[in-house]
Amino acid sequence: MSYTEQQAADYLTAKSQRAFRYTKEADPMMAKVLAEEIEKSVWLAKKNEIKQSLPYPEGVVGSEIEQYCIDNELL
């Protein structure tokens, strides 16, 4: 599949913002799950909230856009 530079940019933006929010919000919750301080469902809900709030561009397939970015020296 062929992607546009805009799709790649939107994908990379969402990917980096997700990574930041996972690190800041979801990862600490995982530690609480392991310590049995919160239910796993709470952590999974946070991960899903982050994923839904920062969607990848429509029609983008993760492995394909990753390869597009590599091929075009965007990663």
N, CA, C and O atoms as a GROMACS GRO file, in nm:
protein
  300
    1MET      N    1   0.085  -0.119   0.000
    1MET     CA    2   0.000   0.000   0.000
    1MET      C    3   0.089   0.123   0.000
    1MET      O    4   0.197   0.124   0.058
    2SER      N    5   0.042   0.225  -0.064
    2SER     CA    6   0.116   0.350  -0.073
    2SER      C    7   0.060   0.448   0.030
    2SER      O    8  -0.061   0.462   0.046
    3TYR      N    9   0.150   0.515   0.098
    3TYR     CA   10   0.111   0.613   0.199
    3TYR      C   11   0.159   0.752   0.158
    3TYR      O   12   0.251   0.766   0.077
    4THR      N   13   0.095   0.853   0.214
    4THR     CA   14   0.137   0.990   0.189
    4THR      C   15   0.227   1.036   0.303
    4THR      O   16   0.229   0.976   0.411
    5GLU      N   17   0.302   1.142   0.277
    5GLU     CA   18   0.386   1.199   0.382
    5GLU      C   19   0.301   1.247   0.499
    5GLU      O   20   0.344   1.239   0.614
    6GLN      N   21   0.181   1.296   0.470
    6GLN     CA   22   0.093   1.343   0.576
    6GLN      C   23   0.048   1.227   0.665
    6GLN      O   24   0.045   1.240   0.787
    7GLN      N   25   0.014   1.114   0.604
    7GLN     CA   26  -0.024   0.997   0.683
    7GLN      C   27   0.092   0.952   0.771
    7GLN      O   28   0.073   0.918   0.888
    8ALA      N   29   0.211   0.953   0.715
    8ALA     CA   30   0.330   0.913   0.792
    8ALA      C   31   0.351   1.010   0.908
    8ALA      O   32   0.378   0.968   1.020
    9ALA      N   33   0.340   1.140   0.881
    9ALA     CA   34   0.358   1.239   0.987
    9ALA      C   35   0.253   1.224   1.096
    9ALA      O   36   0.284   1.231   1.215
   10ASP      N   37   0.128   1.202   1.055
   10ASP     CA   38   0.020   1.184   1.153
   10ASP      C   39   0.042   1.057   1.235
   10ASP      O   40   0.018   1.056   1.356
   11TYR      N   41   0.087   0.953   1.170
   11TYR     CA   42   0.116   0.827   1.240
   11TYR      C   43   0.227   0.846   1.342
   11TYR      O   44   0.214   0.805   1.457
   12LEU      N   45   0.337   0.908   1.299
   12LEU     CA   46   0.450   0.928   1.388
   12LEU      C   47   0.415   1.018   1.506
   12LEU      O   48   0.462   0.996   1.618
   13THR      N   49   0.332   1.118   1.482
   13THR     CA   50   0.287   1.206   1.590
   13THR      C   51   0.204   1.127   1.692
   13THR      O   52   0.229   1.135   1.812
   14ALA      N   53   0.107   1.052   1.642
   14ALA     CA   54   0.023   0.974   1.732
   14ALA      C   55   0.106   0.870   1.807
   14ALA      O   56   0.085   0.848   1.927
   15LYS      N   57   0.199   0.807   1.738
   15LYS     CA   58   0.283   0.704   1.801
   15LYS      C   59   0.365   0.763   1.915
   15LYS      O   60   0.373   0.705   2.023
   16SER      N   61   0.427   0.878   1.891
   16SER     CA   62   0.511   0.938   1.995
   16SER      C   63   0.427   0.992   2.112
   16SER      O   64   0.467   0.982   2.227
   17GLN      N   65   0.310   1.047   2.080
   17GLN     CA   66   0.222   1.096   2.187
   17GLN      C   67   0.168   0.980   2.270
   17GLN      O   68   0.155   0.991   2.392
   18ARG      N   69   0.135   0.869   2.204
   18ARG     CA   70   0.091   0.750   2.278
   18ARG      C   71   0.202   0.701   2.371
   18ARG      O   72   0.178   0.672   2.488
   19ALA      N   73   0.323   0.693   2.318
   19ALA     CA   74   0.435   0.644   2.398
   19ALA      C   75   0.455   0.732   2.522
   19ALA      O   76   0.477   0.682   2.632
   20PHE      N   77   0.446   0.863   2.504
   20PHE     CA   78   0.461   0.955   2.616
   20PHE      C   79   0.353   0.931   2.720
   20PHE      O   80   0.381   0.919   2.840
   21ARG      N   81   0.229   0.924   2.675
   21ARG     CA   82   0.117   0.905   2.769
   21ARG      C   83   0.120   0.768   2.834
   21ARG      O   84   0.087   0.755   2.952
   22TYR      N   85   0.159   0.665   2.760
   22TYR     CA   86   0.172   0.532   2.823
   22TYR      C   87   0.274   0.539   2.936
   22TYR      O   88   0.251   0.486   3.045
   23THR      N   89   0.388   0.603   2.910
   23THR     CA   90   0.493   0.613   3.010
   23THR      C   91   0.447   0.692   3.133
   23THR      O   92   0.473   0.652   3.246
   24LYS      N   93   0.380   0.802   3.109
   24LYS     CA   94   0.337   0.889   3.219
   24LYS      C   95   0.214   0.838   3.294
   24LYS      O   96   0.204   0.856   3.415
   25GLU      N   97   0.121   0.775   3.222
   25GLU     CA   98  -0.007   0.740   3.283
   25GLU      C   99  -0.028   0.590   3.304
   25GLU      O  100  -0.070   0.548   3.412
   26ALA      N  101   0.001   0.511   3.203
   26ALA     CA  102  -0.032   0.368   3.211
   26ALA      C  103   0.076   0.286   3.282
   26ALA      O  104   0.043   0.195   3.358
   27ASP      N  105   0.202   0.317   3.258
   27ASP     CA  106   0.309   0.238   3.319
   27ASP      C  107   0.304   0.240   3.472
   27ASP      O  108   0.319   0.136   3.535
   28PRO      N  109   0.282   0.357   3.534
   28PRO     CA  110   0.271   0.355   3.680
   28PRO      C  111   0.153   0.271   3.730
   28PRO      O  112   0.159   0.211   3.837
   29MET      N  113   0.048   0.267   3.650
   29MET     CA  114  -0.067   0.186   3.689
   29MET      C  115  -0.033   0.038   3.681
   29MET      O  116  -0.083  -0.041   3.761
   30MET      N  117   0.052   0.000   3.585
   30MET     CA  118   0.092  -0.141   3.574
   30MET      C  119   0.165  -0.185   3.700
   30MET      O  120   0.147  -0.297   3.748
   31ALA      N  121   0.248  -0.097   3.753
   31ALA     CA  122   0.318  -0.128   3.878
   31ALA      C  123   0.217  -0.153   3.991
   31ALA      O  124   0.237  -0.241   4.075
   32LYS      N  125   0.109  -0.075   3.990
   32LYS     CA  126   0.005  -0.094   4.092
   32LYS      C  127  -0.069  -0.225   4.071
   32LYS      O  128  -0.111  -0.289   4.168
   33VAL      N  129  -0.087  -0.264   3.946
   33VAL     CA  130  -0.150  -0.394   3.917
   33VAL      C  131  -0.062  -0.506   3.974
   33VAL      O  132  -0.112  -0.597   4.040
   34LEU      N  133   0.068  -0.498   3.947
   34LEU     CA  134   0.160  -0.601   3.995
   34LEU      C  135   0.166  -0.606   4.148
   34LEU      O  136   0.186  -0.712   4.207
   35ALA      N  137   0.147  -0.490   4.210
   35ALA     CA  138   0.146  -0.484   4.357
   35ALA      C  139   0.007  -0.514   4.413
   35ALA      O  140  -0.014  -0.510   4.534
   36GLU      N  141  -0.086  -0.545   4.325
   36GLU     CA  142  -0.225  -0.577   4.360
   36GLU      C  143  -0.295  -0.462   4.432
   36GLU      O  144  -0.378  -0.484   4.521
   37GLU      N  145  -0.259  -0.339   4.393
   37GLU     CA  146  -0.322  -0.220   4.450
   37GLU      C  147  -0.443  -0.175   4.368
   37GLU      O  148  -0.532  -0.109   4.421
   38ILE      N  149  -0.445  -0.210   4.240
   38ILE     CA  150  -0.560  -0.182   4.154
   38ILE      C  151  -0.587  -0.305   4.068
   38ILE      O  152  -0.502  -0.392   4.051
   39GLU      N  153  -0.707  -0.310   4.014
   39GLU     CA  154  -0.745  -0.420   3.926
   39GLU      C  155  -0.682  -0.401   3.788
   39GLU      O  156  -0.662  -0.289   3.743
   40LYS      N  157  -0.650  -0.512   3.724
   40LYS     CA  158  -0.592  -0.508   3.590
   40LYS      C  159  -0.684  -0.435   3.493
   40LYS      O  160  -0.636  -0.369   3.400
   41SER      N  161  -0.814  -0.447   3.512
   41SER     CA  162  -0.911  -0.383   3.422
   41SER      C  163  -0.897  -0.230   3.422
   41SER      O  164  -0.923  -0.166   3.321
   42VAL      N  165  -0.856  -0.173   3.535
   42VAL     CA  166  -0.836  -0.028   3.544
   42VAL      C  167  -0.719   0.014   3.455
   42VAL      O  168  -0.728   0.112   3.381
   43TRP      N  169  -0.611  -0.062   3.463
   43TRP     CA  170  -0.493  -0.036   3.379
   43TRP      C  171  -0.527  -0.053   3.230
   43TRP      O  172  -0.489   0.030   3.148
   44LEU      N  173  -0.599  -0.161   3.197
   44LEU     CA  174  -0.637  -0.184   3.057
   44LEU      C  175  -0.728  -0.075   3.006
   44LEU      O  176  -0.719  -0.035   2.890
   45ALA      N  177  -0.816  -0.026   3.091
   45ALA     CA  178  -0.905   0.084   3.052
   45ALA      C  179  -0.824   0.210   3.022
   45ALA      O  180  -0.856   0.283   2.927
   46LYS      N  181  -0.722   0.237   3.101
   46LYS     CA  182  -0.637   0.354   3.077
   46LYS      C  183  -0.563   0.340   2.944
   46LYS      O  184  -0.555   0.435   2.866
   47LYS      N  185  -0.509   0.220   2.918
   47LYS     CA  186  -0.440   0.197   2.791
   47LYS      C  187  -0.535   0.219   2.674
   47LYS      O  188  -0.498   0.281   2.574
   48ASN      N  189  -0.657   0.169   2.686
   48ASN     CA  190  -0.756   0.184   2.579
   48ASN      C  191  -0.796   0.331   2.562
   48ASN      O  192  -0.814   0.378   2.450
   49GLU      N  193  -0.808   0.403   2.672
   49GLU     CA  194  -0.841   0.546   2.667
   49GLU      C  195  -0.733   0.621   2.588
   49GLU      O  196  -0.765   0.704   2.503
   50ILE      N  197  -0.607   0.591   2.615
   50ILE     CA  198  -0.497   0.656   2.544
   50ILE      C  199  -0.502   0.622   2.396
   50ILE      O  200  -0.489   0.709   2.310
   51LYS      N  201  -0.521   0.495   2.367
   51LYS     CA  202  -0.526   0.449   2.227
   51LYS      C  203  -0.640   0.517   2.151
   51LYS      O  204  -0.623   0.560   2.037
   52GLN      N  205  -0.756   0.527   2.215
   52GLN     CA  206  -0.872   0.588   2.149
   52GLN      C  207  -0.856   0.739   2.133
   52GLN      O  208  -0.906   0.796   2.036
   53SER      N  209  -0.786   0.803   2.225
   53SER     CA  210  -0.771   0.948   2.218
   53SER      C  211  -0.665   0.991   2.117
   53SER      O  212  -0.661   1.107   2.075
   54LEU      N  213  -0.579   0.898   2.077
   54LEU     CA  214  -0.472   0.928   1.981
   54LEU      C  215  -0.473   0.824   1.869
   54LEU      O  216  -0.381   0.742   1.858
   55PRO      N  217  -0.576   0.827   1.786
   55PRO     CA  218  -0.587   0.724   1.681
   55PRO      C  219  -0.484   0.743   1.571
   55PRO      O  220  -0.438   0.854   1.543
   56TYR      N  221  -0.447   0.632   1.509
   56TYR     CA  222  -0.362   0.639   1.391
   56TYR      C  223  -0.449   0.682   1.273
   56TYR      O  224  -0.571   0.664   1.277
   57PRO      N  225  -0.389   0.738   1.169
   57PRO     CA  226  -0.468   0.781   1.053
   57PRO      C  227  -0.550   0.665   0.994
   57PRO      O  228  -0.508   0.549   0.997
   58GLU      N  229  -0.664   0.698   0.942
   58GLU     CA  230  -0.752   0.598   0.882
   58GLU      C  231  -0.682   0.528   0.767
   58GLU      O  232  -0.617   0.592   0.684
   59GLY      N  233  -0.696   0.397   0.762
   59GLY     CA  234  -0.639   0.318   0.654
   59GLY      C  235  -0.493   0.281   0.671
   59GLY      O  236  -0.435   0.216   0.584
   60VAL      N  237  -0.434   0.320   0.782
   60VAL     CA  238  -0.293   0.292   0.807
   60VAL      C  239  -0.278   0.157   0.877
   60VAL      O  240  -0.348   0.128   0.975
   61VAL      N  241  -0.188   0.074   0.826
   61VAL     CA  242  -0.155  -0.054   0.889
   61VAL      C  243  -0.017  -0.038   0.953
   61VAL      O  244   0.079  -0.001   0.887
   62GLY      N  245  -0.010  -0.066   1.083
   62GLY     CA  246   0.111  -0.041   1.160
   62GLY      C  247   0.241  -0.088   1.097
   62GLY      O  248   0.334  -0.009   1.082
   63SER      N  249   0.249  -0.215   1.061
   63SER     CA  250   0.374  -0.267   1.007
   63SER      C  251   0.407  -0.205   0.872
   63SER      O  252   0.524  -0.185   0.840
   64GLU      N  253   0.306  -0.176   0.793
   64GLU     CA  254   0.330  -0.117   0.661
   64GLU      C  255   0.377   0.028   0.672
   64GLU      O  256   0.470   0.069   0.602
   65ILE      N  257   0.312   0.105   0.758
   65ILE     CA  258   0.352   0.245   0.771
   65ILE      C  259   0.489   0.255   0.837
   65ILE      O  260   0.567   0.346   0.807
   66GLU      N  261   0.519   0.163   0.927
   66GLU     CA  262   0.653   0.160   0.988
   66GLU      C  263   0.758   0.140   0.879
   66GLU      O  264   0.860   0.210   0.876
   67GLN      N  265   0.732   0.046   0.789
   67GLN     CA  266   0.827   0.020   0.680
   67GLN      C  267   0.836   0.139   0.586
   67GLN      O  268   0.945   0.173   0.540
   68TYR      N  269   0.724   0.203   0.559
   68TYR     CA  270   0.724   0.324   0.476
   68TYR      C  271   0.813   0.431   0.540
   68TYR      O  272   0.893   0.495   0.472
   69CYS      N  273   0.799   0.448   0.670
   69CYS     CA  274   0.878   0.548   0.741
   69CYS      C  275   1.028   0.514   0.737
   69CYS      O  276   1.112   0.602   0.720
   70ILE      N  277   1.059   0.388   0.752
   70ILE     CA  278   1.199   0.344   0.744
   70ILE      C  279   1.254   0.367   0.604
   70ILE      O  280   1.362   0.423   0.588
   71ASP      N  281   1.178   0.325   0.504
   71ASP     CA  282   1.220   0.339   0.365
   71ASP      C  283   1.242   0.485   0.325
   71ASP      O  284   1.327   0.515   0.241
   72ASN      N  285   1.165   0.574   0.385
   72ASN     CA  286   1.174   0.716   0.352
   72ASN      C  287   1.251   0.797   0.457
   72ASN      O  288   1.243   0.920   0.462
   73GLU      N  289   1.324   0.724   0.538
   73GLU     CA  290   1.414   0.784   0.640
   73GLU      C  291   1.340   0.880   0.733
   73GLU      O  292   1.392   0.985   0.769
   74LEU      N  293   1.220   0.841   0.770
   74LEU     CA  294   1.142   0.920   0.865
   74LEU      C  295   1.157   0.868   1.008
   74LEU      O  296   1.120   0.935   1.105
   75LEU      N  297   1.212   0.748   1.018
   75LEU     CA  298   1.240   0.688   1.150
   75LEU      C  299   1.388   0.670   1.166
   75LEU      O  300   1.434   0.621   1.269
   0.00000   0.00000   0.00000
